[in-house]
Amino acid sequence: MSLNSEQLKQHCEMILESRRIKNKIVVLCEGVIPDIGGRRSPQAYKNMEQMPDANFYKACVPTWWRQKLPEFFNCGDRKDVLDTYSSLSILHEKDSANSYLDPKRLFAMIDLDLQLQTIDNYDFTDTEEIFLELYEKSEVKEQNAAQHRIWITGLIHKEAYFLTPELQPIFDNCCNEPIYQGNPAVLAKIYLDMADAICSDLDLQNNLQRAFDRISYCSGLDCTEVKNFQVSWKQRFQNAVDETHRNQSIAVLLTIKKAKDYWHQIKPSGDFSREDWVFREQLSLEIGSFYSEQSSHVKSHIPFFFKTLYEFV
């Protein structure tokens, strides 16, 4: 549900009038906005960081960052986030006396996705242009990072970061064993299932050239058509000469093949008494905690994002 003009204005005003953003970095992200169908309340916005997706990014804040932590706000879908980013700056400029926002500390994190999203009144005209400026060979371009206030995920979307290969030990050691299609969750199995579904993925096929352009750096893949890519990717993945080679194949897949449906198939073992989505939410926070402890290497997109944010504290 996208925001209409009045809802957008109310949403922005709630953020601007929130005392907790004073002298803080503000990060706008995708996710459900509280009370989107009715009257918004300051209390709902105060508890925003307890909601998905804001709570995941909050969990990713590096353990070494101890003071003036960023404040996170869900803003709806990708377009809503961009509209909120633009509107916050405009409304602040019109009435800065009633705003706690520091526009120089305003950031957004949105999903890459397959479709192009245009951006108004920004240095970059669309999401793909930002992606190409921010990433190369699935690594952050460190020299370009500081100029970006709107960040794009380097993988297809946030849920792809729930399925990266280094997370297998979290799945293996979780107190309520994660189950995928009736068996203990093995990420390698999920990757192969994602690859098997490539030829029936209409969204991917409708945006195939853009998707292939993103991964053109990866050798050994046949990108002449989707079936050839599927076959060559599986061969490359299954015959990887080492972990680096294998992980590059995984990064390629998670850059162009949507992961949400596969993440939503992760379920708890039979002794979990609450809904499946609650389990996944708890697991996502464990994953966020994992990222909070990682070094800010250019290969580690989320930790590097927070390293960049910290420079504005």
Contacts in CASP RR format, 6 or more apart in sequence:
PFRMAT RR
TARGET T0000
AUTHOR 0000-0000-0000
METHOD contacts of the structure
MODEL  1
MSLNSEQLKQHCEMILESRRIKNKIVVLCEGVIPDIGGRRSPQAYKNMEQ
MPDANFYKACVPTWWRQKLPEFFNCGDRKDVLDTYSSLSILHEKDSANSY
LDPKRLFAMIDLDLQLQTIDNYDFTDTEEIFLELYEKSEVKEQNAAQHRI
WITGLIHKEAYFLTPELQPIFDNCCNEPIYQGNPAVLAKIYLDMADAICS
DLDLQNNLQRAFDRISYCSGLDCTEVKNFQVSWKQRFQNAVDETHRNQSI
AVLLTIKKAKDYWHQIKPSGDFSREDWVFREQLSLEIGSFYSEQSSHVKS
HIPFFFKTLYEFV
1 36 0 8 1.000
1 37 0 8 1.000
1 76 0 8 1.000
2 76 0 8 1.000
2 77 0 8 1.000
2 79 0 8 1.000
2 80 0 8 1.000
3 11 0 8 1.000
3 33 0 8 1.000
3 36 0 8 1.000
3 76 0 8 1.000
3 80 0 8 1.000
3 83 0 8 1.000
3 84 0 8 1.000
7 36 0 8 1.000
7 37 0 8 1.000
8 80 0 8 1.000
8 83 0 8 1.000
8 84 0 8 1.000
8 87 0 8 1.000
9 87 0 8 1.000
9 91 0 8 1.000
10 40 0 8 1.000
11 33 0 8 1.000
11 40 0 8 1.000
11 75 0 8 1.000
11 84 0 8 1.000
12 84 0 8 1.000
12 87 0 8 1.000
12 88 0 8 1.000
12 91 0 8 1.000
13 91 0 8 1.000
14 40 0 8 1.000
14 42 0 8 1.000
14 45 0 8 1.000
15 21 0 8 1.000
15 26 0 8 1.000
15 45 0 8 1.000
15 73 0 8 1.000
15 84 0 8 1.000
15 88 0 8 1.000
15 101 0 8 1.000
16 88 0 8 1.000
16 91 0 8 1.000
16 92 0 8 1.000
16 98 0 8 1.000
16 99 0 8 1.000
16 100 0 8 1.000
16 101 0 8 1.000
17 42 0 8 1.000
17 98 0 8 1.000
17 99 0 8 1.000
17 100 0 8 1.000
18 42 0 8 1.000
18 45 0 8 1.000
18 46 0 8 1.000
18 71 0 8 1.000
18 100 0 8 1.000
19 100 0 8 1.000
20 46 0 8 1.000
20 71 0 8 1.000
20 100 0 8 1.000
21 71 0 8 1.000
21 100 0 8 1.000
21 101 0 8 1.000
22 100 0 8 1.000
23 68 0 8 1.000
23 102 0 8 1.000
24 68 0 8 1.000
24 69 0 8 1.000
24 70 0 8 1.000
24 71 0 8 1.000
24 102 0 8 1.000
24 105 0 8 1.000
25 68 0 8 1.000
25 70 0 8 1.000
25 71 0 8 1.000
25 105 0 8 1.000
25 106 0 8 1.000
25 107 0 8 1.000
25 309 0 8 1.000
25 312 0 8 1.000
25 313 0 8 1.000
26 70 0 8 1.000
26 71 0 8 1.000
26 73 0 8 1.000
26 88 0 8 1.000
26 101 0 8 1.000
26 102 0 8 1.000
26 105 0 8 1.000
26 106 0 8 1.000
26 107 0 8 1.000
27 57 0 8 1.000
27 70 0 8 1.000
27 71 0 8 1.000
27 72 0 8 1.000
27 73 0 8 1.000
27 107 0 8 1.000
27 108 0 8 1.000
27 109 0 8 1.000
27 309 0 8 1.000
28 72 0 8 1.000
28 73 0 8 1.000
28 75 0 8 1.000
28 81 0 8 1.000
28 84 0 8 1.000
28 85 0 8 1.000
28 88 0 8 1.000
28 106 0 8 1.000
28 107 0 8 1.000
28 108 0 8 1.000
28 109 0 8 1.000
29 53 0 8 1.000
29 54 0 8 1.000
29 57 0 8 1.000
29 72 0 8 1.000
29 73 0 8 1.000
29 74 0 8 1.000
29 75 0 8 1.000
29 81 0 8 1.000
29 108 0 8 1.000
29 109 0 8 1.000
29 110 0 8 1.000
30 53 0 8 1.000
30 74 0 8 1.000
30 75 0 8 1.000
30 76 0 8 1.000
30 77 0 8 1.000
30 78 0 8 1.000
30 80 0 8 1.000
30 81 0 8 1.000
30 109 0 8 1.000
30 110 0 8 1.000
30 111 0 8 1.000
30 158 0 8 1.000
31 51 0 8 1.000
31 52 0 8 1.000
31 53 0 8 1.000
31 54 0 8 1.000
31 74 0 8 1.000
31 75 0 8 1.000
31 76 0 8 1.000
31 77 0 8 1.000
32 51 0 8 1.000
32 52 0 8 1.000
32 74 0 8 1.000
32 76 0 8 1.000
33 40 0 8 1.000
33 74 0 8 1.000
33 75 0 8 1.000
33 76 0 8 1.000
33 80 0 8 1.000
34 40 0 8 1.000
34 41 0 8 1.000
34 44 0 8 1.000
34 45 0 8 1.000
34 47 0 8 1.000
34 48 0 8 1.000
34 51 0 8 1.000
34 74 0 8 1.000
35 41 0 8 1.000
35 44 0 8 1.000
36 76 0 8 1.000
45 73 0 8 1.000
48 54 0 8 1.000
48 72 0 8 1.000
48 73 0 8 1.000
48 74 0 8 1.000
49 55 0 8 1.000
49 58 0 8 1.000
49 71 0 8 1.000
49 72 0 8 1.000
51 74 0 8 1.000
52 74 0 8 1.000
52 281 0 8 1.000
52 284 0 8 1.000
53 74 0 8 1.000
53 158 0 8 1.000
54 72 0 8 1.000
54 73 0 8 1.000
54 74 0 8 1.000
55 72 0 8 1.000
55 281 0 8 1.000
55 285 0 8 1.000
56 158 0 8 1.000
56 284 0 8 1.000
56 285 0 8 1.000
56 287 0 8 1.000
56 288 0 8 1.000
57 72 0 8 1.000
57 109 0 8 1.000
58 69 0 8 1.000
58 70 0 8 1.000
58 72 0 8 1.000
59 284 0 8 1.000
59 285 0 8 1.000
59 287 0 8 1.000
59 288 0 8 1.000
59 289 0 8 1.000
59 291 0 8 1.000
59 292 0 8 1.000
60 288 0 8 1.000
60 291 0 8 1.000
60 292 0 8 1.000
60 302 0 8 1.000
60 303 0 8 1.000
60 306 0 8 1.000
61 69 0 8 1.000
61 70 0 8 1.000
61 292 0 8 1.000
61 306 0 8 1.000
62 292 0 8 1.000
62 293 0 8 1.000
62 296 0 8 1.000
62 303 0 8 1.000
62 306 0 8 1.000
62 307 0 8 1.000
62 310 0 8 1.000
63 292 0 8 1.000
63 293 0 8 1.000
65 306 0 8 1.000
65 310 0 8 1.000
67 313 0 8 1.000
68 313 0 8 1.000
70 107 0 8 1.000
70 306 0 8 1.000
70 309 0 8 1.000
73 84 0 8 1.000
75 81 0 8 1.000
75 84 0 8 1.000
75 108 0 8 1.000
78 110 0 8 1.000
78 111 0 8 1.000
78 113 0 8 1.000
78 117 0 8 1.000
78 127 0 8 1.000
79 117 0 8 1.000
81 108 0 8 1.000
81 110 0 8 1.000
82 108 0 8 1.000
82 110 0 8 1.000
82 117 0 8 1.000
82 119 0 8 1.000
82 120 0 8 1.000
82 150 0 8 1.000
84 108 0 8 1.000
85 106 0 8 1.000
85 108 0 8 1.000
85 149 0 8 1.000
85 150 0 8 1.000
86 120 0 8 1.000
86 121 0 8 1.000
86 122 0 8 1.000
88 101 0 8 1.000
88 103 0 8 1.000
88 106 0 8 1.000
89 103 0 8 1.000
89 106 0 8 1.000
91 99 0 8 1.000
92 99 0 8 1.000
92 101 0 8 1.000
92 103 0 8 1.000
93 103 0 8 1.000
104 312 0 8 1.000
105 312 0 8 1.000
106 149 0 8 1.000
107 149 0 8 1.000
107 150 0 8 1.000
107 151 0 8 1.000
107 309 0 8 1.000
108 149 0 8 1.000
108 150 0 8 1.000
108 151 0 8 1.000
109 151 0 8 1.000
109 152 0 8 1.000
109 153 0 8 1.000
109 305 0 8 1.000
110 117 0 8 1.000
110 127 0 8 1.000
110 150 0 8 1.000
110 151 0 8 1.000
110 152 0 8 1.000
110 153 0 8 1.000
111 152 0 8 1.000
111 153 0 8 1.000
111 156 0 8 1.000
111 157 0 8 1.000
111 158 0 8 1.000
112 127 0 8 1.000
112 131 0 8 1.000
112 152 0 8 1.000
112 153 0 8 1.000
112 154 0 8 1.000
112 155 0 8 1.000
112 156 0 8 1.000
112 157 0 8 1.000
112 255 0 8 1.000
113 127 0 8 1.000
113 156 0 8 1.000
113 157 0 8 1.000
114 156 0 8 1.000
114 203 0 8 1.000
114 204 0 8 1.000
114 206 0 8 1.000
114 207 0 8 1.000
114 210 0 8 1.000
114 211 0 8 1.000
114 256 0 8 1.000
114 258 0 8 1.000
115 203 0 8 1.000
115 207 0 8 1.000
116 126 0 8 1.000
116 127 0 8 1.000
116 128 0 8 1.000
116 210 0 8 1.000
117 126 0 8 1.000
117 127 0 8 1.000
118 125 0 8 1.000
118 126 0 8 1.000
119 125 0 8 1.000
119 126 0 8 1.000
119 127 0 8 1.000
119 130 0 8 1.000
119 150 0 8 1.000
122 150 0 8 1.000
123 147 0 8 1.000
124 130 0 8 1.000
124 133 0 8 1.000
124 150 0 8 1.000
127 152 0 8 1.000
128 210 0 8 1.000
130 148 0 8 1.000
130 150 0 8 1.000
130 151 0 8 1.000
130 152 0 8 1.000
131 152 0 8 1.000
131 154 0 8 1.000
131 214 0 8 1.000
133 141 0 8 1.000
133 144 0 8 1.000
133 148 0 8 1.000
134 140 0 8 1.000
134 141 0 8 1.000
134 144 0 8 1.000
134 145 0 8 1.000
134 148 0 8 1.000
134 151 0 8 1.000
134 152 0 8 1.000
134 154 0 8 1.000
135 141 0 8 1.000
135 152 0 8 1.000
135 154 0 8 1.000
135 301 0 8 1.000
136 217 0 8 1.000
137 217 0 8 1.000
138 154 0 8 1.000
138 248 0 8 1.000
138 251 0 8 1.000
138 252 0 8 1.000
138 255 0 8 1.000
138 299 0 8 1.000
139 298 0 8 1.000
139 299 0 8 1.000
140 298 0 8 1.000
140 299 0 8 1.000
140 301 0 8 1.000
140 304 0 8 1.000
140 305 0 8 1.000
141 298 0 8 1.000
142 298 0 8 1.000
142 304 0 8 1.000
145 304 0 8 1.000
145 308 0 8 1.000
146 308 0 8 1.000
146 311 0 8 1.000
148 308 0 8 1.000
151 305 0 8 1.000
153 160 0 8 1.000
153 161 0 8 1.000
153 301 0 8 1.000
154 255 0 8 1.000
154 301 0 8 1.000
155 161 0 8 1.000
155 164 0 8 1.000
155 251 0 8 1.000
155 254 0 8 1.000
155 255 0 8 1.000
155 259 0 8 1.000
155 301 0 8 1.000
156 254 0 8 1.000
156 255 0 8 1.000
156 256 0 8 1.000
156 257 0 8 1.000
156 258 0 8 1.000
156 259 0 8 1.000
157 258 0 8 1.000
157 259 0 8 1.000
157 260 0 8 1.000
159 259 0 8 1.000
159 260 0 8 1.000
159 263 0 8 1.000
160 254 0 8 1.000
160 255 0 8 1.000
160 259 0 8 1.000
161 287 0 8 1.000
161 291 0 8 1.000
161 301 0 8 1.000
161 302 0 8 1.000
162 259 0 8 1.000
162 263 0 8 1.000
162 283 0 8 1.000
162 284 0 8 1.000
162 287 0 8 1.000
163 187 0 8 1.000
163 190 0 8 1.000
163 191 0 8 1.000
163 254 0 8 1.000
163 259 0 8 1.000
163 262 0 8 1.000
163 263 0 8 1.000
164 187 0 8 1.000
164 250 0 8 1.000
164 254 0 8 1.000
165 187 0 8 1.000
165 246 0 8 1.000
165 247 0 8 1.000
165 250 0 8 1.000
166 290 0 8 1.000
167 187 0 8 1.000
167 287 0 8 1.000
167 290 0 8 1.000
168 186 0 8 1.000
168 187 0 8 1.000
170 283 0 8 1.000
170 286 0 8 1.000
170 287 0 8 1.000
170 290 0 8 1.000
171 178 0 8 1.000
171 184 0 8 1.000
171 185 0 8 1.000
171 186 0 8 1.000
171 187 0 8 1.000
172 184 0 8 1.000
174 283 0 8 1.000
174 286 0 8 1.000
176 268 0 8 1.000
176 269 0 8 1.000
176 271 0 8 1.000
176 272 0 8 1.000
176 279 0 8 1.000
177 184 0 8 1.000
177 268 0 8 1.000
177 269 0 8 1.000
178 184 0 8 1.000
178 185 0 8 1.000
178 266 0 8 1.000
178 267 0 8 1.000
178 268 0 8 1.000
178 269 0 8 1.000
178 279 0 8 1.000
178 283 0 8 1.000
179 185 0 8 1.000
179 266 0 8 1.000
179 267 0 8 1.000
179 268 0 8 1.000
179 269 0 8 1.000
179 270 0 8 1.000
180 186 0 8 1.000
180 189 0 8 1.000
180 190 0 8 1.000
180 262 0 8 1.000
180 265 0 8 1.000
180 266 0 8 1.000
180 267 0 8 1.000
181 265 0 8 1.000
182 267 0 8 1.000
183 189 0 8 1.000
185 266 0 8 1.000
190 262 0 8 1.000
191 237 0 8 1.000
191 250 0 8 1.000
191 253 0 8 1.000
192 234 0 8 1.000
192 237 0 8 1.000
193 262 0 8 1.000
194 253 0 8 1.000
194 257 0 8 1.000
194 259 0 8 1.000
194 262 0 8 1.000
195 230 0 8 1.000
195 233 0 8 1.000
195 234 0 8 1.000
195 237 0 8 1.000
195 253 0 8 1.000
195 257 0 8 1.000
196 230 0 8 1.000
197 257 0 8 1.000
198 204 0 8 1.000
198 226 0 8 1.000
198 229 0 8 1.000
198 230 0 8 1.000
198 233 0 8 1.000
198 257 0 8 1.000
199 226 0 8 1.000
199 227 0 8 1.000
199 230 0 8 1.000
201 257 0 8 1.000
201 258 0 8 1.000
203 258 0 8 1.000
204 211 0 8 1.000
204 226 0 8 1.000
204 256 0 8 1.000
204 257 0 8 1.000
204 258 0 8 1.000
205 226 0 8 1.000
208 226 0 8 1.000
211 255 0 8 1.000
211 256 0 8 1.000
212 223 0 8 1.000
212 229 0 8 1.000
212 256 0 8 1.000
214 255 0 8 1.000
214 256 0 8 1.000
215 221 0 8 1.000
215 223 0 8 1.000
215 252 0 8 1.000
215 255 0 8 1.000
215 256 0 8 1.000
216 223 0 8 1.000
218 248 0 8 1.000
218 249 0 8 1.000
218 252 0 8 1.000
220 232 0 8 1.000
220 236 0 8 1.000
221 229 0 8 1.000
221 232 0 8 1.000
221 233 0 8 1.000
221 236 0 8 1.000
221 252 0 8 1.000
222 228 0 8 1.000
222 229 0 8 1.000
222 231 0 8 1.000
222 232 0 8 1.000
223 229 0 8 1.000
233 249 0 8 1.000
233 252 0 8 1.000
233 253 0 8 1.000
236 245 0 8 1.000
236 249 0 8 1.000
237 246 0 8 1.000
237 249 0 8 1.000
237 250 0 8 1.000
237 253 0 8 1.000
240 246 0 8 1.000
240 249 0 8 1.000
263 280 0 8 1.000
264 280 0 8 1.000
266 276 0 8 1.000
266 279 0 8 1.000
266 280 0 8 1.000
266 283 0 8 1.000
267 276 0 8 1.000
267 279 0 8 1.000
268 276 0 8 1.000
268 279 0 8 1.000
272 279 0 8 1.000
291 300 0 8 1.000
291 302 0 8 1.000
291 303 0 8 1.000
292 303 0 8 1.000
294 300 0 8 1.000
294 302 0 8 1.000
294 303 0 8 1.000
295 303 0 8 1.000
296 303 0 8 1.000
296 304 0 8 1.000
296 306 0 8 1.000
296 307 0 8 1.000
297 303 0 8 1.000
297 304 0 8 1.000
298 304 0 8 1.000
END
